[in-house]
Amino acid sequence: MTSCTSISYGKHLNAMLEIEGSAEKVLKKLARDGTPKRLDLPVVDKNEGWPK
């Protein structure tokens, strides 16, 4: 995923870094609250659903 992100957004991030002056400011502008839906998985108790 890092490689794909670098290819897709690397130049944009470099431009933002040059304009904003720090990585912290760039991340503050880009960050969003929450978790991606594909990563929002239910928590399953150990061995739940498995025969004993």
Secondary structure in CASP SS format (residue, H / E / C, confidence):
PFRMAT SS
TARGET T0000
AUTHOR 0000-0000-0000
METHOD secondary structure of the structure
MODEL  1
M C 1.00
T H 1.00
S H 1.00
C H 1.00
T H 1.00
S H 1.00
I H 1.00
S H 1.00
Y H 1.00
G H 1.00
K H 1.00
H H 1.00
L H 1.00
N H 1.00
A H 1.00
M H 1.00
L H 1.00
E H 1.00
I H 1.00
E H 1.00
G C 1.00
S C 1.00
A H 1.00
E H 1.00
K H 1.00
V H 1.00
L H 1.00
K H 1.00
K H 1.00
L H 1.00
A C 1.00
R C 1.00
D C 1.00
G C 1.00
T C 1.00
P C 1.00
K H 1.00
R H 1.00
L H 1.00
D C 1.00
L C 1.00
P C 1.00
V C 1.00
V C 1.00
D C 1.00
K C 1.00
N C 1.00
E C 1.00
G C 1.00
W C 1.00
P C 1.00
K C 1.00
END
